[in-house]
């Protein structure tokens, strides 16, 4: 079967960019407020430091989220199931059976252990798309789905 790859960045570019930019803008505003408090010698220097450090934190968070969201993917191919956000790598031959819940897919492995693929951070349509593609692969690989 053809590989299915779901990328959060490709499917939600507007939401992702808006959140990143919001963090960066809030960070810059806080840095400016902190510098105003520090340079204009208001009574409370602590507020200047607090705003500056908070601004640096928001800016870094915006930049880090920009890079980390690019790496978020779920992939099904003929060999295995991969998910970067959970560091999940399961080969199809290791799966005994599967239970599909509303916002996750539970895997019962042949060695007796269990793991799952969380889908709770995705929108309804995306969850339905991933579940339907998973069902196609499971049917092709002849895996029992509950």
C-alpha positions as CSV (number, residue, x, y, z in Angstrom):
1,X,0.0,0.0,0.0
2,X,1.0,3.6,-0.5
3,X,2.4,5.4,2.5
4,X,0.0,7.7,4.4
5,X,1.7,10.7,6.2
6,X,-0.3,13.2,8.3
7,X,1.6,16.4,9.1
8,X,0.1,19.0,11.5
9,X,2.0,21.8,9.8
10,X,0.6,20.9,6.4
11,X,-3.0,20.5,7.6
12,X,-3.2,23.5,9.9
13,X,-0.8,26.1,8.6
14,X,-2.9,29.1,9.6
15,X,-3.5,28.1,13.2
16,X,0.2,27.1,13.7
17,X,1.6,30.4,12.3
18,X,-0.9,32.5,14.3
19,X,0.1,30.9,17.6
20,X,3.8,31.3,16.9
21,X,3.4,34.9,15.9
22,X,1.2,35.6,19.0
23,X,3.9,34.3,21.3
24,X,6.6,36.3,19.6
25,X,4.5,39.5,19.6
26,X,3.7,39.1,23.3
27,X,7.4,38.5,24.0
28,X,8.5,41.6,22.2
29,X,5.8,43.7,24.0
30,X,7.0,42.4,27.3
31,X,10.7,43.1,26.5
32,X,9.8,46.6,25.6
33,X,7.8,47.1,28.8
34,X,10.7,45.7,30.8
35,X,13.2,48.1,29.1
36,X,10.9,51.0,29.8
37,X,10.7,50.1,33.5
38,X,14.5,49.7,33.6
39,X,15.6,52.8,31.7
40,X,13.1,55.3,32.9
41,X,14.0,54.4,36.5
42,X,10.5,53.7,37.9
43,X,10.4,52.8,41.5
44,X,10.2,49.1,41.0
45,X,13.2,47.7,39.1
46,X,11.8,44.2,39.8
47,X,9.0,44.8,37.3
48,X,11.5,45.7,34.6
49,X,13.4,42.4,35.1
50,X,10.2,40.4,35.4
51,X,8.8,41.8,32.1
52,X,12.1,41.4,30.3
53,X,12.5,37.7,31.4
54,X,8.9,37.0,30.6
55,X,9.3,38.6,27.2
56,X,12.4,36.5,26.5
57,X,10.5,33.4,27.5
58,X,7.5,34.1,25.3
59,X,9.8,34.9,22.3
60,X,11.8,31.7,22.8
61,X,8.5,29.7,23.2
62,X,7.3,31.1,19.9
63,X,10.5,30.2,18.1
64,X,10.7,26.7,19.6
65,X,7.0,26.0,18.8
66,X,7.7,27.0,15.2
67,X,10.4,24.4,14.9
68,X,8.7,21.7,16.9
69,X,5.4,21.8,15.1
70,X,7.2,21.0,11.8
71,X,8.3,17.6,13.3
72,X,4.8,16.4,14.3
73,X,3.6,13.6,12.0
74,X,1.7,10.3,12.0
75,X,2.7,7.8,9.3
76,X,1.4,4.5,8.2
77,X,3.3,2.4,5.6
78,X,3.6,-1.2,4.6
79,X,6.2,-1.9,7.3
80,X,5.3,0.1,10.4
81,X,3.2,2.8,12.2
82,X,5.2,5.9,13.2
83,X,4.2,8.9,15.3
84,X,6.8,11.5,16.2
85,X,4.9,13.2,19.0
86,X,4.7,9.9,21.0
87,X,8.0,8.4,19.6
88,X,5.9,5.5,18.4
89,X,7.4,2.9,16.1
90,X,5.4,-0.3,15.8
91,X,5.9,-2.9,13.1
92,X,2.6,-4.3,11.8
93,X,3.7,-7.9,12.5
94,X,4.0,-7.1,16.2
95,X,0.4,-6.1,16.6
96,X,-2.0,-8.7,17.9
97,X,-5.2,-6.6,17.8
98,X,-6.3,-3.0,17.9
99,X,-9.1,-1.1,19.7
100,X,-10.2,2.2,18.2
101,X,-11.4,4.7,20.8
102,X,-12.9,8.2,20.1
103,X,-9.6,10.0,20.5
104,X,-6.9,7.3,20.4
105,X,-5.9,4.0,18.9
106,X,-4.9,1.3,21.4
107,X,-2.5,-1.4,20.3
108,X,-2.3,-4.8,21.9
109,X,1.1,-6.2,20.9
110,X,2.0,-9.8,20.4
111,X,4.4,-9.7,23.4
112,X,1.5,-8.9,25.7
113,X,2.3,-5.2,26.1
114,X,0.0,-2.3,25.2
115,X,0.6,1.1,23.7
116,X,-1.6,3.8,22.1
117,X,-1.6,6.5,19.5
118,X,-3.2,9.7,20.9
119,X,-5.3,11.8,18.6
120,X,-6.7,14.2,21.2
121,X,-4.8,17.3,19.9
122,X,-6.4,17.0,16.4
123,X,-9.6,18.3,14.9
124,X,-12.6,16.0,14.3
125,X,-12.1,15.7,10.6
126,X,-8.4,14.9,11.0
127,X,-9.2,12.2,13.5
128,X,-11.7,10.7,11.2
129,X,-9.2,10.8,8.3
130,X,-6.5,9.1,10.3
131,X,-8.8,6.4,11.6
132,X,-10.1,5.6,8.1
133,X,-6.6,5.4,6.7
134,X,-5.6,3.2,9.7
135,X,-8.6,0.9,9.1
136,X,-7.5,0.5,5.4
137,X,-4.0,-0.5,6.5
138,X,-5.3,-2.8,9.2
139,X,-7.6,-4.6,6.8
140,X,-4.8,-4.9,4.3
141,X,-2.5,-6.4,7.0
142,X,-5.4,-8.6,8.3
143,X,-5.3,-7.2,11.8
144,X,-8.3,-7.6,14.1
145,X,-9.9,-4.2,14.9
146,X,-12.4,-3.8,17.8
